[in-house]
């Protein structure tokens, strides 16, 4: 007998869509049956998916939970932890998230990972993994740990090409120089890992802080001019050239500008394994909104940009130049999020993981004609493939983990406060949606069902990752 049967839904599989019933045994998809062909198999639990669209559980490739809030130096503050934020992810149809493990000079990656793993253990409601994030001027010998880390299941390595935040007050450096980045690229490529890059030009951004300060143009409404389109262009371009020289695959986080999309497109046209993530925040908002009351709730670094950038991002996402939609989840209270108002003190980061599956469906599928297959790719499958979780995650096929999101695609309403389960606000309150997750299944267990939380902290497991070599050789998706 099966453990679970998800019956009556419309299912999006890797090759086709169909009216299929999904049977689960020991957390894995054991059978996918054409409806009506044979009598339904017996199962201990039956979920009625009539009228639902069944897609792979969402994969959030970019989250910062239990993360030091470095823009608020006045006191030591952290973003909400996995025990709180993954409740929202579960309600939002997300079954896996990738967070970051920051490794500062003076600590080894192993030590930092041990701490991070201990913080998550027993706390996450959904499955999880960590990008290893070498911060600042990593001592050169430390890069020799890379093959061992890849072997242990940590397949992605994040770097910042810039310090992101203003020069004052002084903070620990984020930025890694391009010498080190190239050195790391060699090791990551040799070991079968991928580079994850926050690409902004440090010279330009830091100079802009100085210039705008001098000119008295310190309103946060200028954030997109400090973290400029040109800065993304220079840094993406330099990173792509370096990666070509080192034979390294690159995943650009939070692509925000038309220039970034164009550079990713050109690299891919030359068969270089370069992949781009954007954020639903960047797809749906522009910098004009900064000036409105509460407008900084839409800010995350680099920054939301202009209408022309929004158009390019959608174009890239629909046509395949961009591969994923992430969140840059950085959950705080509304008070903390809206504390600042100048280019030097606006709090970055988004609160959007719970809304991501619904918003991308609404804005992509309903409003812009995105195919259901493409929807599944950008919310789940592509992140799984690029970051080394496929086919365990990101696919509804026999043998994969039974991670499912059952979308109610009949809704036509504005999101309200009580649609959300994290913090005391959501930037998506008031947004009109045409789909919303109704049921979430994690490895065959129903963790959310029609507004009821059935999962608990500790349900989530850490996931070792290994990337398909094809993904690292050329832009296969
Ligand atoms: Zn981030």
Boltz pocket constraint, residues with backbone or C-beta under 6 A from the ligand:
constraints:
  - pocket:
      binder: B
      contacts: [[A, 62], [A, 64], [A, 253], [A, 301], [A, 328]]
      max_distance: 6.0
